[in-house]
Amino acid sequence: MDDHPLRRALPLILLSGLCFSTLDATAKYLVRDHTLLLVVWARYVGQMLIVTPISWHRAGPSFWRTNHLRMQLARSLCLVVATLSFFGALRYVPLAEGSAITFLAPMFAIALSGPILGEKPTRARWIAVVGGFVGILILVRPGSAVFHPATGFLVLAAIANAVYQLLTRRLPNDSQATTLFYSGLMGTLVLTVLLPVTGTTPTAFTVRDGIFLVMLGAFAGLGHWALTSAFLRAPASMIAPFTYMQMVWATLYGFLVFDQLPDALSALGMAVIVASGVLLLLHERRLTGTMSKDASR
């Protein structure tokens, strides 16, 4: 029992959710007074400073060599689009509700798995997709705190994240250390070039803001390390449902830091989205288990 994979992976997956929620809350605080490009740049530079030595340690000096360079760069660019869209929307949308919408990514991944991977989704997967969109209709209703044009960027973030996930599945010949390295590469390179070109400079910059910018990168890097380490220690189907614990942290941060708490209908919409995602993951685990049994016969 002591060697059960979940026992070793669960603390890491919970730590990653806490790191990402802290990252999101910090970004929401910073984008109120600073440019979006600066905040996202700090997030990616910090991530690269942490994950690069980790990748080197795991895969050696050739950790950066990849068999799918274009795919890795396209995947990394999708993550940049997702981050820019999500952080930009957080300036106008409550943290908990915004986080819930981005959890539609697995549903979008199912819808896009046909054209990108050539897969045919099962009926249960389509039911999960419909359930997720019912949740977003409840959440993004006229009069709600999420009924704002910026919600479109949250949907874009979920779609970009879905493509990011699908492209990850098309990298079977690259090590996880290599993929971890490339995850933040495009964000670091592109935004480092754009900052001086766009004349992006901090506004009313304080020591506290500097500390928060450093925190962005630290929590991004630590979160990605913990997430990758968790998936190395246990099957994805076993630990993925625990990623939804991130909604708890997001709701707490929204209330404690920004004095924002979802109303009853918004909470219902969030619950429907999370339930659809969890049921989808449980279905995938059951499907994987069935396939394993059939293969062993």
C-alpha positions in Angstrom: 0.0 0.0 0.0 2.9 2.3 0.8 4.1 2.0 -2.8 0.8 2.8 -4.4 1.4 5.3 -7.3 -1.3 7.7 -6.1 0.3 7.9 -2.7 3.5 9.3 -4.3 1.8 11.4 -7.0 -1.1 13.0 -5.0 1.0 15.5 -3.0 2.6 16.7 -6.2 -0.6 17.1 -8.2 -2.1 19.1 -5.3 1.0 21.2 -5.1 0.8 22.0 -8.8 -2.8 23.1 -8.5 -1.9 25.4 -5.6 1.0 26.8 -7.5 -1.0 27.5 -10.7 -3.9 29.1 -8.7 -1.3 31.3 -6.8 0.2 32.2 -10.2 -3.2 33.2 -11.5 -4.1 35.3 -8.5 -0.7 37.0 -8.7 -1.2 37.7 -12.4 -4.7 39.1 -11.7 -3.2 41.5 -9.2 -0.4 42.6 -11.5 -2.4 43.1 -14.7 -4.5 45.8 -13.0 -1.5 48.2 -12.9 1.0 46.7 -15.4 1.0 45.8 -19.1 -0.1 42.3 -20.0 3.1 41.6 -22.0 5.3 42.4 -19.0 3.3 40.1 -16.7 3.3 37.2 -19.1 7.0 37.7 -19.9 7.9 37.4 -16.2 5.9 34.2 -16.0 7.7 32.5 -18.8 11.2 33.7 -17.9 10.8 32.4 -14.4 9.5 29.1 -15.7 12.5 28.7 -18.0 15.0 29.5 -15.2 13.5 26.7 -13.1 12.7 24.0 -15.7 15.9 24.2 -17.8 18.2 22.9 -15.1 15.6 20.2 -14.2 15.4 19.1 -17.8 19.3 19.1 -18.0 19.5 17.0 -14.9 17.0 14.4 -16.2 18.1 14.1 -19.8 21.7 15.3 -19.8 23.3 18.0 -22.0 21.3 17.0 -25.1 17.9 17.7 -23.3 17.1 20.3 -25.9 17.4 17.9 -28.9 14.0 17.0 -30.3 12.7 14.8 -33.1 9.7 17.2 -33.7 11.0 20.7 -33.6 8.1 22.3 -35.4 5.5 20.4 -33.3 7.3 21.5 -30.1 7.4 25.1 -31.1 3.7 25.1 -32.3 2.8 23.5 -29.0 4.8 26.0 -27.0 3.1 28.8 -29.0 -0.3 27.5 -28.1 0.6 27.8 -24.4 1.6 31.4 -25.0 -1.7 32.2 -26.6 -3.5 30.5 -23.7 -1.6 32.5 -21.1 -2.0 35.8 -22.9 -5.7 35.2 -23.3 -6.3 34.0 -19.7 -4.2 36.7 -18.0 -5.8 39.4 -20.2 -9.3 38.3 -19.3 -8.5 38.2 -15.6 -8.4 42.0 -15.5 -12.2 42.0 -16.1 -13.4 38.6 -14.9 -13.5 37.0 -11.4 -10.7 34.5 -10.7 -12.9 31.4 -9.8 -15.3 31.8 -12.8 -12.4 32.5 -15.2 -10.6 29.4 -14.0 -13.7 27.3 -14.4 -14.1 28.3 -18.1 -10.5 27.3 -18.9 -11.3 23.8 -17.6 -13.3 23.4 -20.8 -10.0 22.5 -22.4 -10.5 18.7 -22.2 -14.0 19.2 -23.8 -12.5 21.2 -26.7 -9.7 18.6 -27.0 -12.4 15.9 -27.6 -14.1 18.1 -30.2 -10.8 18.8 -32.0 -9.4 15.2 -31.6 -11.0 14.2 -34.9 -9.3 16.8 -37.3 -6.0 16.9 -35.3 -5.5 13.2 -34.3 -8.0 11.4 -36.5 -9.8 10.0 -33.5 -13.5 9.3 -33.3 -14.9 10.4 -29.9 -17.2 8.0 -28.1 -20.8 8.8 -27.1 -19.7 9.3 -23.4 -17.1 11.8 -24.5 -19.6 13.8 -26.5 -22.0 13.8 -23.4 -19.1 15.3 -21.4 -18.6 18.0 -24.0 -22.3 18.9 -24.0 -22.3 18.9 -20.2 -19.3 21.3 -20.2 -21.0 23.7 -22.5 -24.2 23.6 -20.5 -22.1 24.7 -17.5 -20.6 27.6 -19.4 -24.1 28.8 -20.6 -25.1 28.9 -16.9 -21.9 30.6 -15.9 -21.8 33.2 -18.7 -25.4 34.4 -18.6 -26.7 37.9 -18.9 -26.3 39.7 -15.6 -23.6 37.4 -14.3 -20.1 38.6 -13.3 -18.7 36.7 -16.3 -21.0 38.3 -18.8 -18.3 40.4 -20.3 -16.6 40.5 -23.8 -13.4 39.3 -22.1 -15.0 35.9 -21.6 -14.3 35.3 -25.3 -10.6 35.4 -24.4 -11.2 32.7 -21.7 -12.8 30.5 -24.4 -9.8 31.2 -26.6 -7.5 30.2 -23.8 -9.4 26.9 -23.3 -9.2 26.2 -27.1 -5.4 27.0 -27.2 -4.9 24.8 -24.2 -6.8 22.0 -25.8 -4.6 22.2 -29.0 -1.6 22.3 -26.7 -2.7 19.0 -25.0 -3.4 17.3 -28.4 0.0 18.3 -29.8 1.6 16.9 -26.7 0.1 13.5 -27.6 1.8 13.7 -31.0 5.3 13.8 -29.4 5.9 10.1 -28.6 9.6 10.1 -29.4 10.6 13.1 -27.2 11.4 12.7 -23.5 9.3 14.5 -21.0 12.3 16.5 -19.9 12.7 17.8 -23.5 9.0 18.6 -23.8 9.0 20.4 -20.4 11.9 22.6 -21.7 10.1 23.5 -24.9 6.8 24.3 -23.0 8.1 27.7 -22.0 10.6 28.4 -24.8 8.4 30.3 -27.2 6.9 32.5 -24.5 10.4 33.4 -23.3 11.8 34.1 -26.8 8.8 35.9 -28.4 8.0 38.1 -25.4 11.6 39.0 -24.8 11.7 40.3 -28.4 8.4 42.1 -28.1 9.0 43.9 -24.9 11.5 46.5 -26.2 9.8 46.7 -29.6 6.4 47.6 -28.0 8.0 50.0 -25.5 6.6 48.0 -22.6 7.8 49.4 -19.3 6.5 49.0 -15.8 4.0 51.6 -14.6 4.3 52.9 -11.0 6.7 50.0 -10.3 7.3 49.2 -6.6 9.4 46.7 -4.7 6.3 44.7 -3.9 5.4 44.5 -7.6 9.0 43.3 -8.3 8.6 40.6 -5.8 5.3 39.5 -7.3 6.8 39.4 -10.8 9.5 37.1 -9.5 6.8 35.0 -7.8 5.0 34.6 -11.1 8.0 32.8 -12.6 8.7 30.8 -9.5 5.2 29.5 -9.2 5.0 28.8 -12.9 8.2 26.8 -12.9 7.4 24.9 -9.6 3.9 24.2 -10.8 5.1 22.7 -14.1 7.8 20.6 -12.3 5.2 19.3 -9.8 2.7 18.5 -12.5 5.3 16.6 -14.7 6.7 14.8 -11.7 3.2 13.7 -10.7 2.4 12.2 -14.1 5.8 10.4 -14.0 4.8 8.7 -10.8 1.2 7.6 -11.6 -1.0 7.0 -14.6 -2.8 10.1 -16.0 -6.2 8.5 -15.6 -5.6 8.1 -11.9 -4.4 11.6 -10.9 -6.0 13.9 -13.5 -9.3 14.2 -11.6 -7.4 15.8 -8.7 -6.4 18.7 -11.0 -9.9 20.1 -10.4 -8.9 20.8 -6.8 -7.4 23.9 -8.4 -11.0 25.3 -8.5 -11.0 25.3 -4.6 -7.8 27.4 -4.5 -9.1 29.7 -7.2 -12.3 30.3 -5.3 -10.5 30.9 -2.0 -8.1 33.4 -3.6 -10.9 35.2 -5.3 -12.7 35.6 -2.0 -9.7 36.4 0.3 -7.7 38.6 -2.1 -10.3 40.2 -4.5 -13.5 39.9 -2.4 -15.2 38.0 -5.2 -17.4 35.0 -4.5 -19.5 33.2 -7.1 -23.2 33.6 -6.7 -25.5 30.5 -6.6 -26.0 30.2 -10.3 -22.4 30.8 -11.1 -21.4 28.1 -8.6 -23.9 25.8 -10.3 -22.3 26.4 -13.7 -18.8 25.9 -12.3 -20.0 22.6 -10.7 -21.5 21.4 -14.0 -18.2 22.1 -15.8 -16.1 20.4 -13.1 -18.5 17.4 -12.9 -18.4 17.0 -16.7 -14.6 17.0 -16.6 -14.4 14.5 -13.8 -16.9 12.1 -15.4 -14.9 12.3 -18.6 -11.7 11.4 -16.8 -13.4 8.5 -15.0 -14.7 7.3 -18.3 -11.2 7.5 -19.9 -9.8 5.5 -16.9 -12.5 2.9 -17.3 -11.9 2.7 -21.1 -8.1 2.4 -20.6 -8.7 -0.4 -18.1 -11.0 -2.3 -20.4 -8.4 -2.0 -23.3 -5.7 -3.3 -21.0 -7.7 -6.3 -20.0 -8.6 -7.1 -23.6 -4.9 -6.8 -24.6 -3.9 -9.2 -21.9 -6.3 -12.0 -23.1 
